[in-house]
Amino acid sequence: MTSSVDPSPVENAAPPGDPRVARPPEHGGESATTVVVAFVANGLVAVAKSAAALLTGSASMLAEAVHSWADTGNEVFLLVASKRSRRPADRGHPVGYGREAYVWSMFAAIGLFAVGAGVSITHGVQELLDPEPAEDLGIAYAVLALAFVLEGVSFLQAVRQLRGEARRARQDPFEHVLRTSDPTLRAVVAEDAAALVGLVIAFAGVLAHQLTGSAVPDAIGSIAIGVLLAVVSLVLVDRNRRFLVGEEVRPAVRDAVLARLLALPTVDRVTYLRIEYVGPRRLYLVASVDLAGEERETAVGRRLDELERAATGHPRVAGAVFTVSTPEESSLVPAVDDRNDPPADR
């Protein structure tokens, strides 16, 4: 007789020492700190901008207030992404929950598009059709200056993390922020950069409103901020989509993994190697290898098990599966043998 009761957490836990099952990620603390800094900064800025928008009636200030509230909400999604993606693997999820980071980051990007871009553009169009004069613009300037300082602090924290990771990955920071497997870092950098640009646009709109007495420049500023947020959100959606469907590692990382495999004394050749990201800084690899020497089936099984354990000994390899190559298969060779100084993965 079978039971319909779900297995307990203990029964569902991954067997200890299984090389095919991911271990809990050892990284992610710095990204969480970056998100928390962004959350605090955006929350304070959102309150200040909302008050300024109510007092001045500026369309650009209202767009900026909506932008900051959208960013604040997004940081909550990013914190959830960081926490849930670091859960340990179990029998139901043998390579862990790393891809949850891309799901929650996708929600954040969609929210930025729907709330930030949608409301800003809609309000700007309404202001063009039915313009209203703004007043007490000195308040708007003061809040914009305060916002620039707070957003700048958050942006500098994100850039500091970005530069460190880009240096370890031997990439240009701009290239790294687009290709990194960490969606929270990419989102914070993109949103903070957009926030600083949006502040400049809002300042220009408010100043033009004051100098001309017309609400049209202010409304155009609101629309421009909305378009900026739409572009940023679509880029973030596309990057998360790529990692959700399975993103291969860049060639330098693949070559480094291949070089390390060939350096193992039990490996004679590697004839197949597939590596993809299963979460932020988490890799899963499948390889076909030609073992050194001639051994019986049981011994070969043990040696393959040893290889899988050696591969998953690296903190960023979530799991590995090795099979035995046939003599007819072609050997793989890394383009650059940098096993002694491999580039950090994304």
Backbone torsions as a table, in degrees:
resi	resn	phi	psi	omega
1	MET	NA	130.8	-178.8
2	THR	-100.9	155.3	-178.9
3	SER	-104.6	146.1	178.1
4	SER	-93.2	3.3	-179.1
5	VAL	-73.3	135.4	178.4
6	ASP	-63.2	148.2	178.7
7	PRO	-64.2	146.8	179.4
8	SER	-70.8	164.2	178.0
9	PRO	-56.7	-34.1	-179.6
10	VAL	-68.2	-43.7	179.5
11	GLU	-65.9	-30.5	-177.0
12	ASN	-84.9	-12.1	-177.0
13	ALA	-66.3	150.3	178.4
14	ALA	-69.7	143.6	178.5
15	PRO	-63.5	136.2	-178.2
16	PRO	-63.5	139.5	175.3
17	GLY	79.9	3.5	179.3
18	ASP	-72.2	115.1	-176.0
19	PRO	-68.6	-17.0	-179.1
20	ARG	-85.1	-7.5	-176.0
21	VAL	-108.2	133.5	-175.8
22	ALA	-67.6	145.7	170.6
23	ARG	-91.9	162.3	178.9
24	PRO	-58.3	136.2	177.4
25	PRO	-57.9	144.3	-178.5
26	GLU	-100.2	-1.2	-177.5
27	HIS	-122.1	169.7	176.0
28	GLY	129.8	-12.9	-178.3
29	GLY	-63.8	-39.4	-178.5
30	GLU	-67.4	-38.5	178.1
31	SER	-64.7	-39.3	178.5
32	ALA	-63.2	-40.2	177.6
33	THR	-62.5	-42.8	178.8
34	THR	-60.6	-41.0	-179.9
35	VAL	-68.2	-40.2	180.0
36	VAL	-63.9	-43.4	177.7
37	VAL	-59.6	-44.0	179.2
38	ALA	-64.0	-39.3	-179.7
39	PHE	-62.7	-46.6	-179.3
40	VAL	-64.1	-46.5	-178.8
41	ALA	-62.3	-46.9	-178.6
42	ASN	-65.7	-36.7	178.7
43	GLY	-63.3	-45.7	179.0
44	LEU	-64.1	-42.5	-179.5
45	VAL	-65.8	-39.0	-178.9
46	ALA	-62.1	-41.6	178.8
47	VAL	-64.2	-45.5	-178.5
48	ALA	-64.4	-42.9	-179.5
49	LYS	-67.0	-37.2	179.3
50	SER	-63.0	-43.0	178.1
51	ALA	-63.4	-42.7	179.9
52	ALA	-65.0	-38.9	-180.0
53	ALA	-64.2	-39.3	179.2
54	LEU	-68.0	-39.1	-176.4
55	LEU	-77.2	-32.8	-174.9
56	THR	-99.7	-28.6	-176.0
57	GLY	76.9	15.2	-178.0
58	SER	-76.4	131.7	178.0
59	ALA	-66.8	-40.5	179.6
60	SER	-64.5	-38.2	178.5
61	MET	-67.1	-37.9	177.5
62	LEU	-65.4	-41.4	177.8
63	ALA	-61.3	-41.2	178.9
64	GLU	-67.5	-36.2	177.2
65	ALA	-63.1	-46.1	178.2
66	VAL	-61.7	-41.9	178.1
67	HIS	-56.3	-47.9	-176.8
68	SER	-68.6	-38.2	176.6
69	TRP	-65.5	-37.7	177.0
70	ALA	-63.9	-42.8	178.3
71	ASP	-63.6	-40.2	179.2
72	THR	-62.3	-44.8	176.5
73	GLY	-63.3	-37.2	179.9
74	ASN	-63.6	-36.3	-179.8
75	GLU	-62.5	-31.2	176.7
76	VAL	-64.0	-45.2	176.2
77	PHE	-59.2	-41.1	-178.0
78	LEU	-68.6	-35.6	175.8
79	LEU	-65.7	-40.8	176.2
80	VAL	-62.9	-42.0	179.0
81	ALA	-59.6	-45.0	-179.0
82	SER	-63.9	-41.6	-177.1
83	LYS	-72.6	-49.5	-174.5
84	ARG	-70.3	-31.2	-178.2
85	SER	-72.8	-14.6	-179.1
86	ARG	-96.9	7.1	177.6
87	ARG	-65.5	145.4	-178.9
88	PRO	-68.2	156.1	179.1
89	ALA	-69.0	156.0	173.6
90	ASP	-140.6	-175.0	-176.4
91	ARG	-64.0	-33.2	-179.9
92	GLY	-76.8	-22.7	-179.4
93	HIS	-134.7	75.9	-172.7
94	PRO	-64.8	-19.5	176.1
95	VAL	-106.7	17.2	175.6
96	GLY	87.4	-170.5	-176.3
97	TYR	-111.9	21.5	-173.6
98	GLY	-55.5	-35.6	-176.7
99	ARG	-70.7	-12.0	174.7
100	GLU	-60.7	-27.5	178.5
101	ALA	-58.5	-37.4	-178.7
102	TYR	-76.4	-30.7	178.1
103	VAL	-65.8	-52.0	-178.0
104	TRP	-68.8	-33.1	175.8
105	SER	-68.1	-31.5	175.3
106	MET	-65.3	-42.1	176.6
107	PHE	-57.8	-42.6	-179.2
108	ALA	-62.7	-42.8	-179.2
109	ALA	-66.3	-40.5	178.4
110	ILE	-65.7	-38.1	177.1
111	GLY	-63.1	-39.5	178.3
112	LEU	-62.5	-38.6	-179.7
113	PHE	-70.0	-48.3	-174.2
114	ALA	-70.8	-46.0	-176.1
115	VAL	-86.7	-58.1	-175.5
116	GLY	-62.7	-56.3	-177.2
117	ALA	-71.8	-45.4	-175.8
118	GLY	-60.9	-49.0	-178.1
119	VAL	-67.6	-40.5	-178.2
120	SER	-63.0	-45.7	-179.3
121	ILE	-67.8	-43.1	-179.5
122	THR	-60.8	-45.5	-179.2
123	HIS	-67.3	-36.6	178.5
124	GLY	-62.9	-42.4	178.2
125	VAL	-64.3	-42.8	178.5
126	GLN	-61.6	-37.6	-179.9
127	GLU	-69.2	-33.7	176.6
128	LEU	-66.2	-40.5	-177.7
129	LEU	-75.8	-32.8	-178.2
130	ASP	-137.9	73.1	-174.8
131	PRO	-66.7	144.3	176.6
132	GLU	-127.9	139.1	-179.7
133	PRO	-68.5	145.8	176.2
134	ALA	-99.6	157.9	-179.9
135	GLU	-142.1	167.7	-179.4
136	ASP	50.4	48.7	-176.6
137	LEU	-69.2	-14.8	175.0
138	GLY	-60.4	-34.0	176.9
139	ILE	-63.7	-41.5	179.6
140	ALA	-61.3	-43.8	179.5
141	TYR	-62.4	-41.9	-179.1
142	ALA	-64.4	-43.2	-179.6
143	VAL	-67.9	-39.3	177.6
144	LEU	-61.9	-39.4	178.3
145	ALA	-65.3	-44.5	177.8
146	LEU	-61.9	-42.9	-179.6
147	ALA	-62.8	-38.8	-179.2
148	PHE	-63.0	-38.9	179.2
149	VAL	-66.0	-49.1	-177.4
150	LEU	-66.5	-43.5	177.8
151	GLU	-65.1	-34.7	178.5
152	GLY	-64.6	-38.5	177.4
153	VAL	-62.3	-46.2	178.9
154	SER	-63.5	-42.1	-179.2
155	PHE	-64.9	-39.8	179.7
156	LEU	-65.0	-37.8	176.6
157	GLN	-63.2	-43.7	179.5
158	ALA	-65.4	-41.2	-179.4
159	VAL	-67.1	-36.9	178.3
160	ARG	-60.5	-45.7	177.1
161	GLN	-65.3	-42.2	-178.5
162	LEU	-60.6	-45.6	-178.1
163	ARG	-64.7	-39.4	178.3
164	GLY	-62.5	-44.9	179.8
165	GLU	-68.2	-40.0	-180.0
166	ALA	-64.1	-37.6	178.6
167	ARG	-65.1	-42.9	179.2
168	ARG	-67.5	-31.4	179.7
169	ALA	-87.9	-1.3	-179.1
170	ARG	56.7	47.9	179.1
171	GLN	-130.0	157.9	170.4
172	ASP	-68.7	140.4	-178.6
173	PRO	-53.8	-39.5	-179.9
174	PHE	-65.5	-42.3	177.8
175	GLU	-64.8	-40.0	-177.1
176	HIS	-66.0	-40.1	-177.2
177	VAL	-66.9	-26.3	177.0
178	LEU	-80.8	-32.2	-172.4
179	ARG	-104.2	-9.7	-177.8
180	THR	-58.9	147.1	177.3
181	SER	-82.8	-2.2	179.7
182	ASP	-93.6	102.2	-176.1
183	PRO	-72.2	-24.5	-179.5
184	THR	-70.5	-41.2	177.5
185	LEU	-63.1	-45.6	-179.3
186	ARG	-61.2	-42.2	-177.9
187	ALA	-65.2	-44.2	-178.3
188	VAL	-66.0	-43.9	178.9
189	VAL	-61.2	-46.4	-177.9
190	ALA	-65.6	-44.2	-177.5
191	GLU	-69.4	-38.9	178.8
192	ASP	-68.8	-38.8	177.0
193	ALA	-63.6	-42.9	177.9
194	ALA	-64.0	-35.7	179.6
195	ALA	-64.4	-42.3	180.0
196	LEU	-66.2	-41.9	177.4
197	VAL	-65.0	-40.5	179.0
198	GLY	-62.3	-35.9	177.4
199	LEU	-64.3	-39.7	177.5
200	VAL	-64.3	-42.4	178.3
201	ILE	-63.4	-43.0	179.7
202	ALA	-63.2	-41.5	178.0
203	PHE	-60.5	-44.2	179.7
204	ALA	-63.5	-40.2	179.9
205	GLY	-66.0	-42.9	179.2
206	VAL	-66.4	-42.7	-179.7
207	LEU	-63.3	-44.5	178.8
208	ALA	-63.7	-36.4	177.0
209	HIS	-62.3	-43.4	-178.8
210	GLN	-67.8	-41.7	-176.0
211	LEU	-73.1	-36.5	-175.3
212	THR	-96.8	-21.0	-175.3
213	GLY	76.5	4.1	-179.5
214	SER	-104.6	141.8	179.1
215	ALA	-83.8	-4.7	-176.9
216	VAL	-62.4	-48.5	179.2
217	PRO	-59.7	-36.9	178.4
218	ASP	-63.9	-42.7	179.0
219	ALA	-66.0	-40.5	177.9
220	ILE	-63.1	-37.4	177.0
221	GLY	-60.9	-42.0	178.0
222	SER	-61.4	-43.5	178.9
223	ILE	-64.8	-42.1	180.0
224	ALA	-61.7	-40.7	177.4
225	ILE	-62.6	-41.5	178.2
226	GLY	-62.6	-42.0	178.3
227	VAL	-64.2	-41.3	177.6
228	LEU	-58.3	-46.9	-179.7
229	LEU	-65.3	-35.8	178.7
230	ALA	-63.8	-43.5	179.7
231	VAL	-62.9	-47.5	-179.4
232	VAL	-60.8	-45.1	-177.5
233	SER	-65.1	-38.2	179.7
234	LEU	-67.4	-37.2	175.8
235	VAL	-63.1	-44.2	179.7
236	LEU	-64.8	-41.5	177.3
237	VAL	-59.7	-44.7	-178.0
238	ASP	-64.1	-42.5	-179.7
239	ARG	-65.7	-42.2	177.9
240	ASN	-65.0	-37.5	178.1
241	ARG	-60.4	-42.7	-178.7
242	ARG	-61.2	-42.8	-179.2
243	PHE	-73.9	-29.4	178.5
244	LEU	-67.1	-38.3	-178.1
245	VAL	-84.8	-6.4	176.9
246	GLY	110.0	104.5	-177.9
247	GLU	-108.4	124.1	175.4
248	GLU	-70.4	152.0	178.2
249	VAL	-72.1	161.0	178.2
250	ARG	-71.5	157.7	-174.4
251	PRO	-55.1	-37.1	-178.3
252	ALA	-63.3	-39.7	178.4
253	VAL	-69.2	-41.7	178.5
254	ARG	-60.3	-43.9	179.1
255	ASP	-63.3	-38.6	179.6
256	ALA	-64.9	-42.5	177.8
257	VAL	-64.3	-43.9	179.7
258	LEU	-61.9	-41.9	179.1
259	ALA	-62.6	-40.0	179.8
260	ARG	-67.7	-38.2	176.8
261	LEU	-62.9	-44.3	-179.1
262	LEU	-67.8	-20.9	178.9
263	ALA	-78.9	-14.5	179.6
264	LEU	-70.1	135.4	-176.0
265	PRO	-64.5	-22.9	-178.4
266	THR	-88.0	-4.1	-178.4
267	VAL	-106.4	124.0	177.2
268	ASP	-93.0	-45.5	179.2
269	ARG	-143.6	159.1	169.6
270	VAL	-122.3	124.9	-176.3
271	THR	-111.9	-12.6	177.1
272	TYR	-150.3	136.3	179.9
273	LEU	-149.7	123.0	177.2
274	ARG	-129.0	125.5	-178.6
275	ILE	-131.6	130.0	175.5
276	GLU	-140.7	161.4	179.4
277	TYR	-82.5	133.9	175.6
278	VAL	-117.9	15.4	179.3
279	GLY	162.6	175.1	178.3
280	PRO	-58.8	116.5	178.7
281	ARG	60.2	29.1	-178.8
282	ARG	-124.1	123.8	-175.9
283	LEU	-112.7	150.2	171.0
284	TYR	-128.9	128.7	-176.0
285	LEU	-125.3	146.0	174.0
286	VAL	-126.5	128.8	-175.4
287	ALA	-137.8	148.5	171.9
288	SER	-112.7	122.0	-172.5
289	VAL	-125.9	152.9	172.6
290	ASP	-103.3	114.0	-176.6
291	LEU	-76.7	145.7	177.6
292	ALA	-70.8	135.1	177.9
293	GLY	85.8	178.2	179.2
294	GLU	-121.1	120.6	-176.5
295	GLU	-137.2	162.5	178.4
296	ARG	-71.4	166.7	-174.3
297	GLU	-57.4	-43.7	-178.5
298	THR	-63.1	-43.3	-179.5
299	ALA	-66.0	-37.7	178.4
300	VAL	-63.5	-42.6	177.9
301	GLY	-58.8	-43.1	179.2
302	ARG	-64.0	-39.9	-178.3
303	ARG	-69.3	-36.7	175.0
304	LEU	-63.7	-40.1	177.3
305	ASP	-61.2	-41.7	178.3
306	GLU	-62.9	-39.6	178.5
307	LEU	-63.8	-43.4	179.7
308	GLU	-63.0	-38.7	177.8
309	ARG	-68.0	-38.1	178.2
310	ALA	-65.0	-39.9	-179.5
311	ALA	-66.0	-43.3	-178.3
312	THR	-79.7	1.2	173.2
313	GLY	-69.6	-20.3	175.6
314	HIS	-74.8	133.4	-174.2
315	PRO	-62.3	-17.3	-176.9
316	ARG	-104.7	2.4	176.8
317	VAL	-94.5	114.2	-175.4
318	ALA	-77.2	-26.2	-179.9
319	GLY	-176.7	165.2	-177.7
320	ALA	-154.5	144.0	174.5
321	VAL	-132.6	127.0	179.0
322	PHE	-117.0	142.1	172.5
323	THR	-125.3	168.0	-178.3
324	VAL	-90.1	134.2	178.7
325	SER	-79.6	155.1	171.7
326	THR	-94.5	155.8	-177.8
327	PRO	-59.9	-25.3	-175.5
328	GLU	-79.4	-14.9	-176.4
329	GLU	-74.5	143.9	-179.6
330	SER	-75.1	146.0	-179.6
331	SER	-82.2	145.4	173.7
332	LEU	-96.3	142.2	179.9
333	VAL	-133.0	131.8	178.9
334	PRO	-65.1	143.4	178.9
335	ALA	-62.4	-38.8	178.2
336	VAL	-134.0	124.3	-179.6
337	ASP	-84.9	95.2	-179.1
338	ASP	-120.9	40.3	-176.3
339	ARG	-64.3	-26.1	-179.8
340	ASN	-83.3	-18.3	-179.8
341	ASP	-146.7	63.2	-176.1
342	PRO	-71.9	149.4	175.2
343	PRO	-70.7	146.6	175.9
344	ALA	-66.9	143.0	176.0
345	ASP	-74.6	173.3	-173.5
346	ARG	-70.1	NA	NA
